[in-house]
Amino acid sequence: MAQTYLKNGYVLSMDANDTVYDGGGVLVEDDKIVAVGKVDPALVKPDAEVIELNGKYVLPGFVNTHVHTSQQISRGVGDDVDFITWLHDRMWPYESNMTEEDSYVSTLMTSLELIRSGVTSFAEPGGQFVSGMARATKESGLRGKLAKSVMDCGEGLPKIWQRTMDQELEQQVIDLEKYHNTADGRVQVWFGLRTIFNNTDELCVRTKELADKYGVGIHMHVAEAKEEKEYTYARWGEGTVKHLEKLGVLDKNLLAVHTVWLTDEELELFKKRDVKVSHNPASAMRVLGFARIPKMLDMGICVSIGTDGASSSNHMDMVDEMWLTSLIHKGWRLDPTVVPAQDILRMATKWGARALLDEDLYGSLEAGKKADLIVIDPHGPSMMPVNDKIAALVTAMHSSNVQSTMCDGKWLMRDRKILVLDEEAILKEACARGAAIYDRAGIKLPDRFPVVKVDQD
């Protein structure tokens, strides 16, 4: 059994006590953590790879709880438009013109950015091809909770997406039975509900029944936009969350994304039902609004962090999202003490694992857990000097400080070099496929500046 011993580091265990080991180590054997902190030399085998950290950080890998991997190659097609225009005129035409192979390449492209920003586990809220996403996730070495984008109603849906409830549920069961717990358990399949706009009540109820039957989660955009609130109040006289409560969908296995437009009563329902929240600050700042994250944290609601898709924020960088989370709530609340750095680190690690129903598997560095970890090198003008060692990881760090990423005991990136994927080949193919989809979809972006084509002799 192969061992890796990382020694003399600044180890943030993120255990129940958030113990930090200054000068500590992490001993990994195959895919598991054997020891953390003061490592007994007797546990280290003679042939173990020993990595001298010289004070660099070791953290659990970041958990991105909401990222549209199939939207990665649509980066830039959704800028500077309102929510409905973005959805109906940009994203639906784009995504509905994607093939399974497009989804596969887009997920590979996403994986590169996730690995480089220290992510070891993610949740995909729904493309159309779980098959393509599963193949790419297996090759990337990451952990992924994959879901189909499920819609059985709603105006303006592309014809290719106009499916019945039974068809949508049947496809998800097929995907789950084929791909769930593959790739040594790294690839898992959840049920998806796109939005209350596009999901009938019966679909929501039956999705909950199936998720409980298979012991998996449900990934859904909830109370996302002002337009959603206006729609639900006009139709039912209440918000999305209260309606889902009446349907019996609110529960500990619901991952509710964005959750911007919530009342106090709905927040209480989240707490009562142990609903998990994925906070996506960048996409929220663009058009959705400010989620009440400080109140959620005060109430003890499980809040995690996601990046959303590339056409929403153009960044799949968890380090950027942590930084934004540290700023926006202080600003709109006019209170610099809310959402402190230590909470943001919890959101990005162990609370993310809890949101994905895996807190016993990863999210902290503890003996017996999976060896999902990252090495942070603070050296450089953007992060040094490091005075507050915890806050620096949130308020000063860049993804370029993520030196190495390990998932399931395997290095995915070492010394900033991706080891599991051919980065340049993926970039080339992804750009070509993205341009081809753009042409097929017939999307017209604005001419922001006059362009003069110059032919040089």
C-alpha positions in Angstrom: 0.0 0.0 0.0 1.4 3.3 -1.1 2.0 6.1 1.4 2.5 9.9 1.1 3.6 11.8 4.1 3.2 15.6 4.0 5.3 17.0 6.9 6.0 20.3 8.6 2.9 22.1 7.3 0.3 24.5 8.6 -2.5 22.0 8.7 -6.2 23.1 8.9 -8.0 19.9 9.9 -11.5 21.4 9.8 -12.4 18.7 12.3 -15.2 19.2 14.9 -13.0 21.6 16.8 -11.4 23.2 13.7 -8.0 22.2 15.1 -5.0 23.7 13.4 -1.6 22.0 13.6 1.4 24.4 13.1 4.3 22.2 12.0 2.0 19.2 11.6 1.7 16.5 9.1 -0.8 14.4 7.1 -0.1 10.7 6.4 -2.0 9.3 3.5 -2.2 5.6 2.6 -3.8 4.7 -0.7 -7.1 6.6 -0.7 -7.4 7.3 3.1 -5.9 9.6 5.7 -4.0 7.6 8.3 -2.9 10.3 10.7 -3.1 14.1 11.1 -1.1 16.5 13.3 1.7 14.9 15.2 2.3 11.8 13.1 3.8 8.8 14.8 7.1 8.0 12.9 6.3 4.3 13.4 3.3 4.7 11.0 5.5 5.9 8.2 6.7 3.1 6.0 10.3 3.1 4.7 9.2 3.5 1.1 6.7 6.3 1.8 7.0 9.5 -0.3 7.9 12.2 2.1 7.0 15.8 1.1 8.6 18.6 3.1 6.1 21.5 3.2 8.3 24.1 5.0 5.2 25.7 6.5 2.9 25.6 3.5 -0.8 25.1 4.2 -2.6 21.8 4.0 -6.4 22.0 3.8 -9.3 19.7 2.9 -10.1 20.0 -0.8 -12.8 22.6 -1.5 -16.3 21.5 -2.3 -18.1 23.3 -5.0 -21.8 22.6 -4.4 -23.2 24.1 -7.6 -21.4 24.2 -10.9 -23.0 23.7 -14.4 -20.3 21.7 -16.1 -22.1 21.7 -19.4 -22.1 25.4 -19.5 -18.3 25.8 -19.4 -18.0 26.2 -23.1 -20.8 28.8 -23.2 -18.6 31.3 -21.2 -19.4 34.8 -22.1 -22.8 34.4 -23.9 -24.8 35.7 -20.9 -23.2 39.0 -20.0 -25.2 42.2 -19.4 -28.7 40.9 -19.9 -31.7 40.4 -17.5 -32.5 36.9 -16.1 -35.3 36.0 -18.5 -33.3 37.1 -21.5 -30.3 35.2 -20.3 -32.4 32.0 -19.8 -34.7 32.0 -22.8 -32.5 33.8 -25.5 -29.0 32.7 -24.5 -28.8 29.6 -22.3 -31.7 27.5 -23.6 -30.8 27.9 -27.3 -27.1 27.2 -26.4 -27.6 24.2 -24.2 -30.3 22.6 -26.3 -27.9 22.5 -29.2 -25.3 20.6 -27.3 -24.5 16.9 -27.9 -23.3 14.3 -25.4 -19.8 14.8 -26.7 -20.1 18.5 -26.2 -21.1 17.9 -22.6 -18.2 15.6 -22.1 -15.6 18.1 -23.3 -17.3 20.9 -21.4 -17.1 18.9 -18.2 -13.4 18.2 -18.8 -12.9 21.9 -19.3 -14.7 22.6 -16.0 -12.6 20.0 -14.3 -9.4 21.8 -15.2 -10.6 25.0 -13.6 -11.9 23.2 -10.5 -8.6 21.3 -10.0 -6.6 24.5 -10.4 -8.7 26.2 -7.8 -8.4 23.5 -5.2 -11.7 21.8 -5.7 -11.9 18.0 -5.1 -15.7 17.5 -5.1 -18.5 19.2 -6.9 -22.3 19.0 -7.5 -23.6 19.4 -11.0 -27.2 20.7 -11.1 -28.1 19.4 -14.4 -27.0 19.2 -18.0 -28.8 17.0 -20.4 -26.2 14.2 -20.7 -25.3 12.6 -17.4 -23.4 10.0 -19.5 -21.0 12.6 -20.9 -20.5 14.3 -17.5 -19.9 10.9 -15.8 -17.2 9.9 -18.3 -15.4 13.2 -17.9 -15.6 13.1 -14.1 -14.2 9.7 -14.0 -11.2 10.8 -16.2 -10.6 14.0 -14.1 -10.2 12.2 -10.8 -12.7 14.5 -9.1 -15.8 13.6 -7.1 -19.0 14.6 -8.7 -22.7 14.5 -7.8 -24.3 14.6 -11.2 -27.9 15.4 -12.1 -30.0 15.9 -15.2 -31.6 19.2 -15.9 -35.2 18.1 -15.4 -38.2 20.1 -16.9 -41.7 18.8 -17.6 -43.5 22.1 -18.2 -43.0 25.8 -18.9 -43.2 28.3 -21.7 -40.6 28.6 -24.4 -38.8 25.3 -23.8 -36.9 24.2 -26.9 -38.7 21.3 -28.7 -35.9 18.8 -27.9 -36.5 19.4 -24.2 -40.3 19.0 -24.2 -40.6 15.8 -22.3 -43.3 14.3 -20.1 -42.8 13.8 -16.3 -42.6 10.0 -16.8 -39.9 10.4 -19.5 -37.8 12.7 -17.3 -38.1 10.4 -14.2 -37.3 7.3 -16.3 -34.1 8.8 -17.8 -32.9 9.8 -14.3 -33.4 6.2 -13.0 -31.6 4.8 -16.0 -28.7 7.3 -15.3 -28.6 6.5 -11.6 -28.6 2.7 -12.1 -25.9 2.9 -14.7 -23.5 5.6 -13.3 -24.1 5.9 -9.5 -21.1 4.9 -7.4 -18.9 4.3 -10.4 -15.3 5.3 -10.7 -14.5 3.8 -7.2 -17.5 5.7 -5.8 -16.3 9.1 -7.0 -19.2 9.5 -9.5 -22.6 9.6 -8.0 -26.0 10.5 -9.5 -28.6 12.7 -7.8 -32.1 13.7 -8.9 -32.5 17.2 -10.4 -35.3 19.7 -10.5 -34.5 22.7 -12.6 -36.8 25.4 -11.2 -40.4 25.8 -10.0 -41.1 27.5 -13.4 -40.4 24.2 -15.2 -41.4 21.5 -12.7 -45.0 20.3 -12.1 -46.1 19.5 -8.6 -46.4 15.8 -9.4 -42.8 15.8 -10.7 -41.6 17.4 -7.5 -43.4 14.9 -5.3 -42.3 11.8 -7.3 -38.7 13.1 -7.4 -38.7 13.3 -3.7 -40.0 9.7 -3.4 -37.4 8.4 -5.8 -34.5 10.3 -4.1 -35.6 8.8 -0.8 -35.9 5.3 -2.4 -32.3 5.5 -3.8 -30.8 7.3 -0.8 -29.6 10.3 -2.8 -30.1 14.0 -2.9 -32.1 16.5 -5.0 -30.4 19.5 -6.6 -32.8 22.4 -7.3 -32.6 26.2 -8.0 -34.9 27.6 -5.3 -36.1 31.2 -4.8 -33.5 32.2 -7.3 -34.8 35.4 -9.0 -37.3 38.1 -8.4 -39.3 36.8 -11.4 -39.6 33.5 -9.6 -41.1 35.1 -6.5 -43.6 37.1 -8.7 -44.5 33.9 -10.5 -45.1 31.8 -7.4 -47.1 34.5 -5.6 -49.3 35.1 -8.6 -49.9 31.3 -9.0 -50.1 30.1 -5.4 -50.1 33.2 -3.2 -46.8 32.1 -1.6 -43.1 31.6 -2.3 -41.3 28.6 -3.7 -40.2 27.3 -0.3 -43.6 27.3 1.3 -45.0 25.6 -1.8 -42.3 22.9 -1.7 -43.1 22.4 2.0 -46.7 21.7 1.2 -45.5 19.2 -1.4 -43.3 17.4 1.2 -40.1 18.2 -0.8 -38.3 20.1 1.9 -35.9 17.7 3.7 -32.3 17.1 4.6 -31.6 15.7 1.2 -32.6 18.9 -0.7 -29.8 21.1 -1.9 -31.4 24.5 -2.5 -29.3 26.8 -4.7 -29.2 30.6 -4.6 -32.1 31.0 -2.1 -32.2 34.8 -2.5 -35.9 35.6 -2.1 -36.8 34.0 1.2 -39.0 35.2 4.0 -38.3 34.7 7.7 -40.9 32.0 7.7 -39.2 30.2 4.9 -35.8 30.4 6.6 -37.4 28.8 9.6 -38.7 26.0 7.3 -35.1 25.5 6.0 -33.9 25.2 9.6 -36.7 22.8 10.6 -36.2 20.5 7.6 -32.4 20.7 7.6 -32.4 21.9 4.0 -28.9 22.5 2.6 -28.0 25.8 0.9 -25.6 26.5 -1.9 -24.5 30.2 -1.9 -23.3 31.5 -5.3 -22.2 35.1 -4.7 -20.9 36.0 -8.1 -23.9 35.0 -10.1 -26.2 36.4 -7.4 -24.4 39.8 -7.6 -24.9 39.9 -11.4 -28.7 39.8 -11.4 -30.4 37.7 -8.6 -29.8 39.7 -5.5 -28.3 39.2 -2.0 -29.1 36.0 -0.2 -29.5 36.4 3.6 -26.4 34.4 4.4 -25.6 36.1 7.7 -29.1 35.2 9.1 -28.8 31.7 7.8 -25.5 31.2 9.5 -26.9 32.7 12.8 -29.7 30.2 12.5 -27.4 27.2 12.0 -28.6 26.5 8.5 -26.0 24.5 6.5 -24.6 26.9 4.0 -22.0 25.9 1.4 -20.5 27.7 -1.6 -20.9 27.1 -5.4 -19.6 28.9 -8.5 -22.6 28.4 -10.8 -22.0 28.1 -14.5 -19.6 29.9 -16.8 -22.4 31.7 -18.5 -23.5 33.1 -15.1 -20.3 34.4 -13.5 -17.6 33.4 -16.0 -15.5 32.1 -13.1 -15.5 28.6 -11.8 -13.0 29.6 -9.2 -13.9 28.7 -5.6 -11.1 30.9 -4.3 -12.8 33.9 -6.0 -16.2 32.9 -4.6 -14.8 32.7 -1.1 -13.3 36.2 -1.4 -16.6 37.6 -2.8 -18.5 35.9 0.1 -16.2 37.7 2.5 -17.1 41.1 1.0 -20.7 41.3 -0.3 -22.5 40.6 3.0 -20.4 43.1 4.9 -21.3 45.7 2.3 -25.1 45.3 2.0 -25.4 44.8 5.8 -23.0 47.6 6.6 -21.4 45.4 9.1 -17.7 44.3 8.7 -18.1 41.5 11.3 -20.6 39.3 9.5 -19.6 36.1 7.7 -16.1 35.9 9.1 -13.2 34.1 7.3 -13.5 31.0 9.5 -17.1 30.5 8.5 -16.3 30.9 4.8 -13.6 28.1 5.2 -16.2 25.9 6.8 -18.6 26.7 4.0 -16.0 25.7 1.4 -15.0 22.5 3.1 -16.8 20.6 5.8 -20.2 22.3 5.4 -19.9 21.7 1.6 -19.4 18.0 2.4 -22.4 18.0 4.7 -24.5 19.7 1.9 -23.6 16.9 -0.4 -24.5 14.3 2.3 -20.8 13.2 2.6 -19.6 14.7 5.8 -18.4 11.3 7.1 -16.4 10.8 3.9 -14.5 14.0 3.3 -14.5 17.8 4.0 -12.0 17.6 6.9 -8.6 16.1 7.5 -9.2 13.2 9.9 -7.9 9.7 10.2 -10.2 7.3 8.3 -11.5 9.9 5.9 -10.8 10.1 2.2 -7.5 11.7 1.2 -9.0 14.8 -0.5 -6.6 17.7 0.2 -4.8 20.6 -1.2 -1.5 22.3 -0.6 -1.4 26.1 -0.5 1.8 28.0 -1.1 1.4 31.6 0.2 4.7 32.8 -1.2 4.4 35.8 -3.4 3.4 39.5 -3.3 -0.4 38.9 -3.5 -0.6 36.9 -0.3 2.4 37.9 1.8 3.0 38.9 4.5 0.7 36.5 6.2 -0.3 38.0 9.5 -3.7 36.5 10.0 -3.1 33.0 8.7 -6.8 32.0 8.6 -8.2 35.2 7.1 -5.4 35.2 4.5 -6.8 32.1 2.9 -10.1 33.9 2.2 -9.2 37.6 1.8 -5.8 37.4 0.1 -5.3 34.1 -1.5 -5.7 33.5 -5.3 -6.1 30.2 -7.0 -2.6 30.5 -8.2 -1.5 29.9 -4.6 -3.1 26.4 -4.8 0.1 24.4 -5.5 -1.2 20.8 -5.5 -4.6 19.0 -5.4 -5.2 15.5 -4.3 -8.5 13.5 -4.5 -9.0 10.0 -3.3 -5.3 9.7 -2.5 -4.3 10.6 -6.1 -2.5 13.8 -7.1 -4.6 15.6 -9.8 -2.3 18.6 -9.8 1.3 18.7 -8.5 3.3 21.9 -8.4 0.7 23.6 -10.6 0.9 20.9 -13.3 -2.2 19.0 -14.2 -1.4 15.3 -14.1 -4.7 13.6 -15.0 -5.8 15.5 -18.2 -4.2 16.8 -21.4 -4.9 20.5 -20.7 -3.9 22.0 -24.0 -5.8 19.4 -26.0 -9.0 20.0 -24.0 -8.7 23.8 -24.3 -8.4 23.5 -28.1 -11.3 21.2 -28.5 -13.5 23.0 -26.1 -13.1 26.3 -27.8 -13.8 24.8 -31.2 -17.0 23.1 -29.9 -18.1 26.2 -28.1 -17.9 28.2 -31.3 -19.8 25.6 -33.3 -22.6 25.5 -30.8 -22.8 29.2 -30.8 -23.3 29.2 -34.5 -25.9 26.4 -34.4 -27.9 28.1 -31.7 -28.0 31.3 -33.8 -27.2 33.5 -30.8 -26.4 37.1 -31.6 -24.2 39.0 -29.1 -24.0 42.8 -29.2 -21.2 44.7 -31.0 -19.8 46.5 -28.0 -17.1 48.4 -29.9 -16.5 49.0 -33.6 -14.2 46.3 -35.0 -11.8 47.0 -37.8 -10.5 43.9 -39.6 -6.8 44.4 -40.4 -5.0 42.2 -43.0 -1.2 42.5 -42.7 1.0 41.9 -45.7 
